[in-house]
Amino acid sequence: MAELLIRNLEPEVIKRLKLRAKQNHRSLQCELKSIVEAATKMSLEEARKVSNAWHKRLSNRSFSDSAKLLREDRDR
């Protein structure tokens, strides 16, 4: 597998990354790997295609007013 090196990160950025890793019970390296993998899962064009497909699939359906449903639930 390839390795990456990131130079000249600000100390505050490193501090926040270490905190994030700790909160997720990961090493800093595992946290960085997770961030990079999540950021590269889908290109913008792929995301648009998926979004358009769902929009087309749901376009002929009507949906209830979720705000009204939440209000009714809270009033119980």
Backbone as CSV, one residue per row, in Angstrom:
resi,resn,N_x,N_y,N_z,CA_x,CA_y,CA_z,C_x,C_y,C_z
1,MET,0.827,-1.180,0.000,0.000,0.000,0.000,0.873,1.246,0.000
2,ALA,0.323,2.306,-0.539,1.049,3.573,-0.600,1.019,4.272,0.754
3,GLU,2.001,5.116,0.963,2.052,5.925,2.173,2.012,7.384,1.781
4,LEU,1.435,8.213,2.642,1.354,9.646,2.390,2.074,10.403,3.487
5,LEU,2.598,11.556,3.137,3.247,12.431,4.105,2.634,13.815,3.929
6,ILE,2.153,14.390,5.010,1.590,15.738,4.962,2.504,16.640,5.777
7,ARG,3.057,17.632,5.127,4.005,18.528,5.783,3.333,19.834,6.195
8,ASN,3.925,20.468,7.188,3.584,21.828,7.598,2.139,22.013,8.071
9,LEU,1.609,21.047,8.778,0.298,21.232,9.393,0.443,22.136,10.611
10,GLU,-0.508,22.994,10.793,-0.502,23.874,11.955,-0.680,23.045,13.227
11,PRO,-0.033,23.412,14.295,-0.170,22.673,15.553,-1.629,22.549,16.021
12,GLU,-2.428,23.576,15.788,-3.840,23.522,16.190,-4.610,22.465,15.395
13,VAL,-4.273,22.307,14.132,-4.911,21.278,13.296,-4.560,19.899,13.837
14,ILE,-3.308,19.694,14.161,-2.866,18.403,14.713,-3.568,18.138,16.045
15,LYS,-3.685,19.154,16.861,-4.365,19.020,18.149,-5.817,18.580,17.950
16,ARG,-6.514,19.213,16.994,-7.916,18.854,16.732,-8.032,17.440,16.162
17,LEU,-7.091,17.062,15.304,-7.112,15.705,14.750,-6.879,14.653,15.833
18,LYS,-5.957,14.937,16.744,-5.694,13.999,17.841,-6.921,13.874,18.746
19,LEU,-7.594,14.988,18.999,-8.805,14.955,19.811,-9.893,14.139,19.128
20,ARG,-10.041,14.368,17.836,-11.032,13.615,17.064,-10.726,12.114,17.084
21,ALA,-9.459,11.766,16.946,-9.049,10.360,16.986,-9.375,9.758,18.348
22,LYS,-9.079,10.496,19.397,-9.362,10.007,20.750,-10.858,9.796,20.953
23,GLN,-11.666,10.738,20.476,-13.122,10.626,20.611,-13.665,9.418,19.864
24,ASN,-13.001,9.039,18.784,-13.433,7.892,17.985,-12.695,6.603,18.357
25,HIS,-11.912,6.660,19.441,-11.171,5.489,19.933,-10.265,4.904,18.854
26,ARG,-9.547,5.802,18.172,-8.627,5.383,17.115,-7.269,6.032,17.331
27,SER,-6.286,5.459,16.687,-4.980,6.128,16.636,-5.099,7.293,15.663
28,LEU,-4.150,8.204,15.729,-4.154,9.334,14.804,-4.075,8.836,13.362
29,GLN,-3.236,7.849,13.121,-3.103,7.312,11.762,-4.418,6.709,11.267
30,CYS,-5.100,5.957,12.115,-6.387,5.362,11.714,-7.435,6.443,11.467
31,GLU,-7.407,7.483,12.278,-8.359,8.580,12.083,-8.107,9.279,10.752
32,LEU,-6.854,9.557,10.447,-6.513,10.197,9.177,-6.895,9.314,7.994
33,LYS,-6.659,8.016,8.117,-7.030,7.073,7.059,-8.537,7.098,6.842
34,SER,-9.290,7.126,7.928,-10.750,7.172,7.849,-11.232,8.452,7.162
35,ILE,-10.626,9.574,7.505,-10.997,10.864,6.897,-10.735,10.845,5.394
36,VAL,-9.557,10.363,5.000,-9.203,10.330,3.579,-10.119,9.372,2.821
37,GLU,-10.401,8.209,3.378,-11.279,7.244,2.710,-12.687,7.807,2.549
38,ALA,-13.210,8.454,3.582,-14.556,9.030,3.513,-14.615,10.150,2.476
39,ALA,-13.557,10.921,2.379,-13.528,12.049,1.450,-13.438,11.611,-0.008
40,THR,-13.016,10.389,-0.246,-12.815,9.932,-1.628,-13.771,8.830,-2.050
41,LYS,-14.795,8.574,-1.254,-15.724,7.490,-1.593,-16.497,7.771,-2.882
42,MET,-16.920,9.012,-3.078,-17.760,9.308,-4.223,-17.372,10.677,-4.785
43,SER,-17.220,10.738,-6.093,-16.911,12.020,-6.716,-18.167,12.882,-6.746
44,LEU,-18.001,14.154,-6.991,-19.137,15.067,-7.079,-20.091,14.633,-8.191
45,GLU,-19.548,14.221,-9.301,-20.382,13.769,-10.420,-21.166,12.512,-10.047
46,GLU,-20.521,11.582,-9.352,-21.230,10.374,-8.903,-22.338,10.734,-7.917
47,ALA,-22.052,11.654,-7.019,-23.063,12.082,-6.046,-24.243,12.730,-6.743
48,ARG,-23.975,13.534,-7.770,-25.074,14.162,-8.532,-25.929,13.111,-9.220
49,LYS,-25.303,12.096,-9.796,-26.051,11.036,-10.469,-26.959,10.301,-9.484
50,VAL,-26.435,9.981,-8.308,-27.231,9.300,-7.291,-28.375,10.198,-6.833
51,SER,-28.079,11.462,-6.598,-29.096,12.415,-6.168,-30.189,12.560,-7.222
52,ASN,-29.798,12.688,-8.479,-30.785,12.820,-9.560,-31.639,11.565,-9.699
53,ALA,-31.033,10.405,-9.530,-31.788,9.151,-9.619,-32.839,9.076,-8.510
54,TRP,-32.455,9.454,-7.280,-33.423,9.440,-6.178,-34.500,10.502,-6.382
55,HIS,-34.117,11.655,-6.880,-35.087,12.711,-7.145,-36.121,12.231,-8.164
56,LYS,-35.634,11.603,-9.226,-36.537,11.076,-10.262,-37.437,9.982,-9.683
57,ARG,-36.851,9.101,-8.883,-37.606,7.988,-8.302,-38.717,8.466,-7.359
58,LEU,-38.464,9.555,-6.645,-39.429,10.043,-5.652,-40.293,11.199,-6.142
59,SER,-40.083,11.662,-7.366,-40.751,12.868,-7.845,-42.275,12.726,-7.979
60,ASN,-42.785,11.543,-8.207,-44.229,11.365,-8.377,-44.954,11.032,-7.075
61,ARG,-44.242,11.069,-5.973,-44.849,10.745,-4.681,-45.108,12.023,-3.900
62,SER,-46.123,11.968,-3.050,-46.359,13.116,-2.174,-46.038,12.689,-0.744
63,PHE,-45.560,13.635,0.011,-45.143,13.361,1.374,-45.873,14.287,2.331
64,SER,-46.123,13.791,3.521,-46.799,14.608,4.515,-45.857,15.685,5.042
65,ASP,-46.445,16.673,5.689,-45.666,17.766,6.268,-45.016,17.264,7.551
66,SER,-43.713,17.071,7.520,-43.022,16.500,8.681,-43.085,17.430,9.883
67,ALA,-43.100,18.737,9.663,-43.200,19.685,10.780,-44.524,19.479,11.518
68,LYS,-45.572,19.262,10.771,-46.899,19.021,11.377,-46.870,17.723,12.194
69,LEU,-46.264,16.685,11.642,-46.187,15.409,12.353,-45.360,15.534,13.634
70,LEU,-44.255,16.244,13.571,-43.428,16.446,14.764,-44.191,17.227,15.830
71,ARG,-44.907,18.270,15.403,-45.685,19.071,16.338,-46.749,18.212,17.036
72,GLU,-47.438,17.379,16.253,-48.457,16.488,16.822,-47.841,15.521,17.816
73,ASP,-46.678,14.988,17.479,-46.002,14.048,18.377,-45.587,14.721,19.673
74,ARG,-45.088,15.934,19.592,-44.659,16.655,20.787,-45.830,17.062,21.680
75,ASP,-46.969,17.274,21.054,-48.150,17.684,21.825,-48.802,16.540,22.582
76,ARG,-48.375,15.308,22.300,-48.970,14.156,22.997,-48.553,14.109,24.434
